Amino acid sequence: MAGPLSHIRVLDLSRIMAGPWSGQILADLGADVIKVERAGEGDDTRKWGPPWATDANGEPTREAGYYLSVNRGKRSITADLSDPADQQMLRDLAKHCDIVLENFKVGTLQRYGLGPEDLHAVNPRLIYCSVTGFGQDGPRAADVAYDFMIQAMGGLMSVTGAPDAEPGGGPQKVGVPIIDIMTGMYATVAVLAALARREQSGEGEYIDLAMLDVATAMLANQGMNHLLSGKVPTRAGNRHPNIQPQDVFAVADGHIVLAVGNDEQFRRFAACLGEPGWADDPDYATNAARVRNLARLHPMISERFLSQPLAHWLHALGQAKVPCGPINTVPMVFDEPQIRHRGMLRDLPHPLLGSLRQVVSPLRFSKAPLDYRASAPLLGQHDAEVRAEFGLRPLGETGEDRA
């Protein structure tokens, strides 16, 4: 099996998005990720459609796009966590794993004998990562959380969207579940760091990861701007709070995104607009001056952009090495020649659909290339395979496990 983590096995007890996103990254990297789902029900996202995938005859299935986007390359088994025999089966399976991912409410898995203490007792080298909305302690530890509410509570929506005074103004969430995704990314970084430490110490680890903590960390420059200035960051639409000019501008036949990042780029940009003198004007020559005087600079840039169509500006600014781009729709992204060249869309085998086109990992390795084995699994697709592989109780058999 290819990939830099082909020697690692993951017991993925998570569902929805944040935990499964981490599991999918690990699967892409070559890890054997065994996804445990509720018997007869499966991951909640299996029901989050439409859209549903269609089979070879064009008939709709019950394979939801949401589920398919976050469970690529895993093996699926089913378990009833309230069944003592299935609890024992999972403890036995944990003996063979390196990582556990879970995102149950605080204390839930402990009630079933599947908490970190329980699984470390059978496998002291295990890396156990718990993902929750608010962490394992604190006044809101027991509360349920979803991405949308954490985008709000973590301050992201206070700096996303147009200003209140502008048409369409008001708080906006990001168009993808960005807190879930970034929590999954942080979870992946954490478990890989713990694996690296285990190589030195031989010890397992317990990781407590909270979505609200992630959202707070993601405030990044906006958070530090407030800590330094005492000012409350506000929604500025597409305008960057620290670097100018960076915004969406109307052109003769649409819109362009401009992302000038330094003074030399601004000099080339001003020349493209036929205003080379701007780069020598002390009101605009430096980034700090442009940020201070944006109220005067922005209308002048807007006026110049309206004089030509998008194709003209993309060519002229591209030739001048000024960062800019069109605002692509999702289909336009998938048709982008650079994306096609990089192989970001692949047709992956699927047991019900034959094959399914998916967006794959952006990670590229020269010595351990990623091998995309399959799309997301059917519910319980690998029950018999996994149970036989590790000598566990066959599905439907009563009594204690044999291993």
C-alpha positions, 0 to 999 in steps of 0.5 A: 500500500502506498503513502507515507502512513501505510504502516499506521492503522486508525480506529475512526469512531467519529462522525459528521465532519471534523473527525471524519475529515481528519480520518480522510486525510490519514486515509489519503496518506495511506493509513488503514482507517476503519470507520465504525458506524451505528448498526442500521443507521450509519454516520449522520451525513449518510442522510444529508441529501440531496444530492444523492449519487446516481448508479450506472443506470442513472438511478438515484441511490442513498449515497449522499454527497456530504458523506462521500466528500469526507469518508474516502478510502476508509473501511466501514464496520458497524457496531452497537455501542450499547452491546457489551459484546460490541464494546469488547470487539472494539477494545480488541480492535484497538489493540491493533490500532495506532490512532483513535478518533472520536467526537462523542459528547464528553463522557459518552465513550467512558460509559461504554468502556471505550474512553481513553483510559480503557483503550490505553489499558489494552494498548498503551501506545495508542494515540487517542484524539477526542474532538468536541465543540467546547473541550473536555472541561469548562462551563460548556463542556457538555454542550453539543456544537455544530460548525455554524454556531461555532463560526458565530461564537468564535468571532468569524462571522463578526469579520465575514460579510459586508458592513452593516451599512452596505446592501446585503450587509450583516454577519455571514458564515463561510460557504463551507464548514470551515471550523469543522475542516480546520478542526480536522486539520488540527486533529491530523497535525496533533495525532501526527505529532503524537506519533512522532513523539511516540517514536522517541518515548514509546508512549501513547497520548490523549488529545483534547481538541475543541472546535471553539478553541480552533475558531479562536486560534483561527482569528489569526491577524484579526485577533492580533490586530485587536490585541495590539490596538484595542479596536474591535475588528468589523466586517469589511466585505472583501477588503483586507484589514492590513494590506491594500489594495486587496478587494473585489472590483467591478470591471466592464463585464464582471468582477476581478479579485485584486491582491496586491501584496507589496509596494513593488507590486503596487508600482506595477499595478499603478502602471497597468492602470495608466497611473504610474504617479500613484507609486510615487505619491506619499499618500499611496507609495507604501502599504501603510499609506494605502491602508490609511488613505483607502477611502480616496484610493479605492474609488480611483481604482474602481473607476479605472477598472470599469474601463476594460473587460475582465479578459483585458485586465487578467492579461495585462495584470498577469503580464505585469506579475500583479496577483489577480484572478476571476471569481470562479464558480465551482464548475469553473474551478473543476475546469481550470487547466491548472487544476486538471493538470494537477490531477485534483479530480480522480475517478475512484472505485465505488462498490455501488456506483462503479466509479465516482469522480471526487476531489482528492488530496492536495498533498504530493509526495515524491518518495511515497506517492498517495494511492487513492484506493476507493471512494467512501464505503457502504455502511458495514461494507467491511464488517466480515473482512475486518472481523476475520482479519483481526480474529474478532466475533463474526457479525451476528454471533452472540457471546464474548469475542474470541480475541 
